[in-house]
Amino acid sequence: MGLIDGQKYKGTRHKEYAVILAIAVICFDLFFGSTQSTAFLFVINIISLIAILYSAFSVVRHADVFAHRLGEPYGSLILSLSVVILEVSLITVVMSSSPGPGPDGIDPYATLMRDTLYSLIMLVISGFVGISLLIGGKKFKTQHVNLAGVTQYTTAIIPLVLVVLILPSFLEGGSYSNGQLIFVALLSAVLYAVFLVIQTKTHQSLFIYDDEDQDENHKGMPSPYSNTWHGIWLIVHLVSVVAVTKVDSAPLESLLANLNAPKALTGLIVAILIFAPEGLGAIRAVLNNNLQRAINMYFGSVLATISLTVPAVAIISLFTGSQIILGLPITDVILVSGLFVLCQATFDSGRTNQVDGVAHLVIFFAYLMLLLGS
């Protein structure tokens, strides 16, 4: 059964019901997904969303076992990479379902990667960080982070955002040529590789705040099962997420079309699906006065997602001929630039409070205002 002999375990043994739900939802979608009824499409997408989130939570749950056993910064790194795998899988699945260029000559999913990366940045660094700083400040008045570690994250993220999402805005067609795209993908991968060396080998102390209270849930062994057991189930749940997303892509497109929803909303939906489980885990860390772990998860996920999604999707697009548009609209460029200026002010002292949280949430609600008003 994958049990680790000789170990005592007093926690709850989770059942892998997410797989059963995923199979049931796939069958339901296959039978009824072709409907054009807005009400029924809404029901289909809600149950698909539940199945995807349940499987995604299961992915993070198994990844969290490795995080417990390896400790920081490896724990946050494993969770971040799990998010990246989910994102690349979801984007690839949705892109593969594209009907091709529309009447205007533009693929409806050409901006999916751009919208998802931008949505993830805004969702995580303005939304989740804002909520975390607000509730952490309310409970503990002041919380602390290792300023040097946050600076390393932003130092790596800012040039990626500039090269991947902002610079193409000023190029013809809003994107790079194939040769330029390959070069940008290589730059992204190299930057992340160097960052990993810093995070896991030469400068681990930058990503740890020694004086913070330690979450009791992260002490000892969090599961009676072996790493192999958790590794297998992690892969199974990843496949479940991808399978449900693939089957639900057509009903989701039909629902958004019926509602005349903005195309960028798909990117936000994907961002929520992939980050919600880890985001809730980070909030739990904040409530246990471990803000550093939450910041590692937030910024680490954004960095890993941009660095690794760009090369993966670039390769896929080159082989499939899929169109990619990377450049953000100028309003989004201004908003994301302001967000990183705010990050510098927020974490400059290494101490945070409720005002910092509200400030981040102001930018998040401004993002939602522009998104839903487009």
Residue pairs with C-beta under 8 A, 6 or more apart in sequence:
1 225
1 229
2 225
2 226
2 228
2 229
2 230
2 232
3 224
3 225
3 226
3 229
4 221
4 224
4 225
4 226
7 221
7 224
9 221
9 223
9 224
11 222
11 223
13 224
14 58
14 61
16 58
16 233
16 236
16 237
17 54
18 51
18 54
18 55
18 57
18 58
18 237
18 240
19 55
19 236
19 237
19 240
21 50
21 51
21 54
21 55
22 51
22 54
22 55
22 240
22 241
22 243
22 244
24 51
25 47
25 48
25 50
25 51
25 244
25 247
25 248
26 243
26 244
26 247
28 44
28 47
29 44
29 48
29 244
29 247
29 248
29 251
30 247
32 40
32 44
33 44
33 247
33 248
33 250
33 251
34 250
35 41
35 44
35 251
36 254
36 258
38 255
38 258
38 259
41 251
41 254
41 255
41 258
42 255
44 248
44 251
44 255
45 248
45 251
45 252
45 255
48 244
48 245
48 247
48 248
48 251
48 252
49 273
51 240
51 244
52 241
52 244
52 245
52 248
52 273
53 273
53 276
53 277
55 237
55 238
55 240
55 241
55 244
56 86
56 237
56 241
56 273
56 274
56 276
56 277
57 276
57 277
58 233
58 237
58 240
59 82
59 86
59 234
59 237
59 238
59 241
59 277
60 79
60 82
60 277
60 278
60 281
61 277
62 230
62 231
62 233
62 234
62 237
63 78
63 79
63 82
63 234
64 75
64 79
64 222
64 281
65 222
65 223
65 225
65 227
65 230
66 75
66 78
66 227
66 230
67 74
67 75
67 76
67 78
67 79
68 75
68 217
68 218
68 221
68 222
68 223
69 221
69 222
69 227
70 78
72 204
72 207
72 208
72 292
72 293
72 296
73 199
73 200
73 204
73 207
73 208
73 296
73 300
74 200
75 218
75 293
76 207
76 293
76 296
76 297
76 300
77 196
77 199
77 200
77 300
77 304
79 278
79 281
79 297
79 300
79 301
80 278
80 297
80 300
80 301
80 303
80 304
80 305
81 304
81 308
82 234
82 278
83 274
83 275
83 278
83 301
83 304
83 305
84 301
84 304
84 305
84 308
84 309
85 238
86 238
86 241
86 273
86 274
87 116
87 120
87 270
87 274
87 305
87 309
88 308
88 309
88 312
88 313
89 238
89 241
89 242
89 245
90 241
90 242
90 245
90 270
90 273
90 274
91 112
91 113
91 116
91 270
91 309
91 313
92 312
92 313
92 316
93 242
93 245
93 246
93 249
94 109
94 112
94 245
94 249
94 266
94 270
95 109
95 112
95 313
95 316
95 317
95 320
95 322
96 246
96 320
97 109
97 246
97 249
97 250
97 253
98 107
98 108
98 109
98 322
99 108
100 107
101 107
101 323
102 108
106 323
106 325
107 322
107 323
108 253
108 263
109 266
109 322
110 322
110 323
110 324
110 325
111 263
111 264
111 267
111 325
112 266
112 267
112 270
113 309
113 310
113 313
113 324
113 326
114 165
114 267
114 324
114 325
114 326
114 327
114 328
115 263
115 264
115 266
115 267
115 268
116 266
116 267
116 270
116 271
116 309
117 164
117 165
117 267
117 305
117 306
117 309
117 310
118 165
118 264
118 267
118 328
118 332
118 336
119 264
119 267
119 268
119 270
119 271
120 271
120 274
120 275
120 301
120 302
120 305
121 161
121 302
121 306
121 336
121 339
122 335
122 336
122 339
122 363
122 364
122 367
123 268
123 271
123 272
123 275
123 364
124 275
124 279
124 298
124 301
124 302
125 298
125 299
125 302
125 339
125 343
125 360
126 339
126 360
126 361
126 363
126 364
126 367
127 360
127 361
127 364
128 275
128 279
128 282
128 283
128 298
129 295
129 298
129 357
129 360
130 357
130 358
130 359
130 360
130 361
130 363
130 364
131 283
131 357
131 361
132 282
132 283
132 286
132 291
132 294
132 298
132 357
133 143
133 346
133 352
133 353
133 354
133 356
133 357
133 360
134 354
134 357
134 358
134 361
135 283
135 286
135 287
135 357
136 143
136 286
136 287
136 289
136 291
136 352
136 357
137 143
137 352
137 353
137 354
137 355
137 356
137 357
138 354
139 287
139 289
140 289
141 353
142 351
142 352
142 353
143 286
143 289
143 291
143 351
143 352
143 353
144 209
144 211
144 212
144 291
144 292
144 350
144 351
144 352
145 209
145 291
145 292
145 295
145 347
145 350
145 352
146 205
146 206
146 207
146 208
146 209
146 292
146 350
147 347
147 348
147 349
147 350
148 206
149 206
149 207
149 208
149 292
149 295
149 296
150 295
150 299
150 343
150 347
151 347
152 195
152 198
152 199
152 203
152 206
152 207
153 295
153 299
153 300
153 302
153 303
154 299
154 340
154 343
154 344
156 191
156 192
156 195
156 303
156 307
157 299
157 302
157 303
157 306
157 340
158 340
159 191
160 188
160 191
160 303
160 306
160 307
160 310
161 306
161 336
161 340
163 184
163 187
163 188
164 184
164 188
164 306
164 310
164 326
165 326
165 327
165 328
165 333
165 336
166 327
166 328
166 333
166 336
166 337
167 327
168 174
168 175
168 176
168 325
168 326
168 327
169 327
169 328
169 329
169 330
169 333
170 327
171 327
173 325
174 325
174 326
174 327
175 181
175 324
175 325
175 326
175 327
176 183
176 184
176 326
178 318
181 314
181 317
181 318
181 324
182 314
182 318
184 310
184 314
185 310
185 311
185 314
185 315
186 311
188 306
188 307
188 308
188 310
188 311
189 307
189 308
189 311
191 307
192 303
192 304
192 307
192 308
195 303
195 307
198 206
199 206
199 207
207 292
207 296
208 292
209 291
209 292
212 289
212 290
212 291
212 292
213 288
213 289
213 290
214 288
214 290
215 284
215 285
215 288
215 290
215 293
216 288
217 284
217 288
223 230
241 273
245 273
252 266
252 269
256 263
256 265
256 266
262 371
262 372
262 374
264 371
264 374
265 371
265 372
268 371
275 301
278 297
278 301
279 298
281 297
282 293
282 294
282 297
282 298
283 294
285 291
285 293
285 294
285 297
286 294
291 352
313 324
314 324
316 322
317 323
317 324
328 336
331 370
332 370
335 363
335 366
335 367
335 370
338 363
339 360
339 363
342 359
342 360
342 363
345 359
346 352
346 356
346 359
346 360
